[in-house]
Amino acid sequence: MSSAILNIEIIVEKKSWQNLLNKVKFYDFYHTYDYHYLSKSNDEKPILIKYESKGNIIGLPLLLRRIFDTDYFDVTSVYGYVGPIHNNLNAAFDNFNFKNQLNQFFIKNNIISVFSRLNPYICDQDLILKGIGDLVQLGRVVNIDLTKTLDDQRHIFSKTTKRYINKGKKQCSIRLSNSKADVSTFIKLYYENMDRVNAKKGYYFTKDYFDYFINSNDFQTDLLLAIYNETKEIISAAMMIKTNDIIQYHISGTRNDYLHLTPVRLLIDEMRVRGTLEGYQYFNLGGGLGSVEDSLFRFKSSFSKDFKNFEIWKYIVNQEVYDQLTDQFSDLNAEGDFFPKYRSDE
């Protein structure tokens, strides 16, 4: 891979990756080397594009992949909230040089298109990407503002959520644990959830995935368990990921027989209390399925009305080749907004 461009360096090794994260200071677990390693497919290579000029630092983590059996490549983001990270940028930043050098890198390495989900909690991502393709708002995510008092946070809860939490506290206990036995139970609960919603195969993460999360030094994973007091059975569990000032509600699972109790409300409430006392600022619950404000979004918004915009970044580097690949590989029946179109048949 060619990276001999002034001010741009391509990082693929963990130590250098972490060094850049330390320099930019504010980032999410989605930006870490470990999460990229966990998320990549066999045909994908994690890269971190580093740009440094006049005291400005920008880091852009991506997954590089070959486009089928061609000589072309594209880059995409890991699942979650990613996009560029930075240090020392302000509203006066001019991205002209960054844009030109980034584009040169893409062209020299036969990279045809770029896709990335952005992070609602990292400021000035739009400033960095201005004029480079399109930024598209897909929906909103729900944030619990942990800088507010616990009482002020709870005051916003819907009556239904308050009622379920009050009832749940009488029936359940909460435990924080990363023991092998509890992780194994969580995996079973998670798979049960995936079966219930007929999830795609890609959502059935391996045991190694969960173990890697628990043991990673790049971020902190809290596994919260809800135990039904009468039977001492674990009926619900959730993985919450902590990085810098952000807590992310990652994945969860609940036994089918106890769905009527919605014990995950207890887990969210417990995490927001712990996070507040530990000095975190944001607790991201995420949005609805496919960024639609559906029943899942309404459930999450029963905890907070602090909504943040969720955007994606789409950039076609070489329109001519992009169109050729689309003609050759795309599924004509695919949704009109699928990007990149030439992968719509995967």
N, C-alpha and C positions, 0 to 999 in steps of 0.2 A: 504493500500500500504506500502510495506516494504521500508524503506529508512535509516535504521540503518547501514550505511557504513561510515567509517572514511572519512572525507573531503567532503562528499556529503550530501546535504540537499534538500528536495523537498518542493518547495514553491507553495502554492495554494491561498494565501490571498493577497489582493491588496497592503496593506501597505508594507509588506515584499518584495513583487515583486518590488515595486517602490524603496525601499531602495537599492536593488541590482542594479537597473538601475542607481541610483545616484552614486553608487560606481564605476561602469564601465564607466560612464560618456558619452561615445559615443555609441549611439544606434539609431535605426530608429523607427518610430511609429508602425511598424509591430511587434516589440518586446514588446510592452506595454500590460499591463493587460487588459485595456479597449478594445483594438483591438482583443485580444484573446476572450474576453467575447462576443464581437459582432460577431465574426466569427464562434464560435463553434456551432456544431449541438447538438440536444438534447442528443445524446448518446456520446458526447465528453466532456472531462474534461481538462481544461487548467492546465498545470503544468510548473513550471520553475525549472529546475535542476541547483542547485548551487554547484559549486566546488570551494573550497578555500584551498590553501596550499602554505606556504612559501611566502606569499604576493601576490600570483597569484589568481585571481578571474575569473571564467568562468561561464557564465549563458547560459543555453540552453532551450529556451521556446518551448514547444510542446503541441500537443493535444493528450490525451490518450483516446483510445477507445477499447471496447471489440470486438473481432473478432467473429461476428455473435453470435450464441448461445453456443460457446465453452468456455473453461476456460482460453483461451489465449487472449492476448492484442497486439496491436501495437500502435505506435505513429507516428504522421504526423505533418506537419507544417501548420500554417494558410496560406491563399493565399497571395502571395506577396514575399517580399525579407527578409528572416529571418536568420536562422542559429545561431551559437554561438556568444555571445558578451563577452568582456573580458577587463581586466585592468592589466597593468604591465607586459604584455607579450612582448617578443622580439624574434628574430630569434634563440636565444639560448634555447628557451623553449623546454623541453622534455615532451611529452604528455604521457609517459609510465604509470605513476601512474593514470592520469586522465582516460586513455583508460581502464585500468584494473578495476577501480572502477565503471566507467560508465557501463561496460559490466556486472559486478556483479549485479548492480542495475537492469539492463534489465532482467537478468536470474532469479533473485529472485522474480521478479514481473511478470513472464510469458510473457514478451514482446518479440514477435517473430521477428518483423522487424521495421525499422526506416526509415522515409522519411522526408527530409526537403529541401525546396528551400533556397538557400544561398543569401547573400546580397553583391552585387558588391562593395559597399562603405565601408565595414568593413574589415580591413586588418587582415591577419593571420588566417582566418577561416580554410584555408587548413592546416595550421600548427597544429591547435587544433584537427582536424579530421584525421590527417595523420594515415594511417594504420587501420582505423575503417571503414570498408566497402569501397564503391567506390564514388569518386567525378566525376561527369559527366558534361562536358560543353554542354549546350543545344543551346546556341546562344549568341547574344550580345544585350545590351541595349544602348540607346542613352542618353548621359549626356551633358548638357550645362554647361560649366565651368564658374561659376559665379565669379571666382577670376579674370577673364579677364575683360578689360574695356568693356563698353556697345558697343562701336564702333567695337572693335575687335570681340565680339560675333556676332554682326550683319553682319560683313564682311564675315562670313562663311556661312550665309544663302544662299540658292539657289536663283536664279533669280526669279523663280516662287513664292517662299515664300515671297520674298521682294515685288513683284508686288501685291500679294493678301493682304499683310499687309498694304501697302500704299493705296490701293483702299479701304480696309475695314475701315481704320481710317477716311476716308471721309464720310462713310455711317453709321458707328456705334460708339457708346460710350461704355465705360467699367465702370462697377460699382462693388464695393466690398460690399457684403451684406450677412448677416446671418439672415435676418428677416424671420418670419414664412411664409409670403406670397411668398417671393423669393425662399425659400427652397421648398415650395410646387410646384412652377413653375418648378424648377430644376428637381424635381422628375418626373414630367410629361414629360419633355424633355428627361430625361434619359430612361424612359419606352418606349418612341417613338423610341429611338435609338435601344433598345433591340428588339422591335418588328421588326424593319427594318432588323436586322441581324439574326433574328430567334434564339435569344439567349436561352440557357437552363434556366429552371425555377429557378435554384439557383442564377442567376444573377439579378432576380427581387427582389431587396432588399426591405424590409418593410419600412414604414415611420419611425418606431422607430429606424431603422438602421441609417437613415440620421440624425434624431434628436440627437441620441447618439453621432454621429461624431461631430456635430456642438457644442455640449455642453460638450464634454470631456475635462478634465483638463490634460490628459496625453499627448496631442499633440494639435497643433493649426490647425484649418481647415479654409482655405480661400475659400469662394465661389465667384468666379468671373463670372459676367454676361455681355453678349454682347447685347446691346440694339440697335435696328434698328432705326435710327434717324427719319425717315419719319413717322413711325407708333408708335414709342415709345414702341414697342413690344420686349420682351426678346426673342431672337432667338437662343441663345446658352449660355451654362453655364458649368463650370468645378469646381470640388472640388480639391483643391491643399492642401496637408498636409505637415506641417512644423515641423521638429523635429531636434534639435541640428543644424548641418550645412547642413542638407539635406531637399530639397523640393521634394516631390513626386507628379507627375501628376497622380491623383488617378482615377477618372471617370469623364465623361462629357456627354453632350447631345446637339444635334442641331436639330432645326425644319427641317422637310423634305423639306419644301418650300424654305429653305435658304441654303441648302447644297452646292449649286453652289458658294456661297461666301466663303466657308470654314472659318466661323468666329472663329473657335477654334484656328486658327493661331493667331488671335488677342489676345486671352486669354493667349496662351503660351507666346507670346511676352510681354504682360503686366506683367505676373508673373516673367519672367526672369529679367525684369527691376526692379520690386519691390524687388525681391530677392537679386539682386546685391546691390541695395542701402541699403538694410537691413543687409548686411554682410554675407549672406549665401554663401556656397562654391559650392554646387552641386544642379543641377536641373535635376532629373531623369525623362525622358519621357517614359521609358520602351522600350520594343522591339515589335516584330511582334506577330501575333496570333500564339499561340503554339510555341513561340520562333523561328518561321520561318522568314527569312528576306524577307517578302512579301511587298505588297503595303503599309500596315500600317507602317512597318519598314522604308520604303523609304520615306514616309511622314515625320516621325519623324527625320530621318537623313537629311532632308532638312534644319534643324535648326542647326545641329552640326555634326562634324565628330569625336567627342570624344566618342569612343565606349568602353564599359566595358564588360567583360565576365560574363555571367550568368551561374551559376552551380547549380546542385542539388546533394544532398547526399543520397545515398541508402545503407542500411546496413541490412543484414540478420543475426540476432543474433543466431537463431537456424535453421540450414538448414534442418534438418530432419523433424521437425514439419512444417516448411514453405512448404516443398514439399508435405507433407500430406494434408495440408490445400489447396494447389493449386490443387491437384488431386480431392479434395472433392468439392471445390467451384468455381473454375475458369471457365471463358467462353473460350472455345476452339477456338472461332473465334476472340478473342480480339487481339489487336495489340501486337506484340512480345515484346515491351519494356515497357508495362504497369507494374507499380510497386505499391504495391505488387500484384503479379499475382492472388492471391486468391480473390482479390476484383474487378477483371476485369468484373464481371457480375453485379456490382452494378449500 
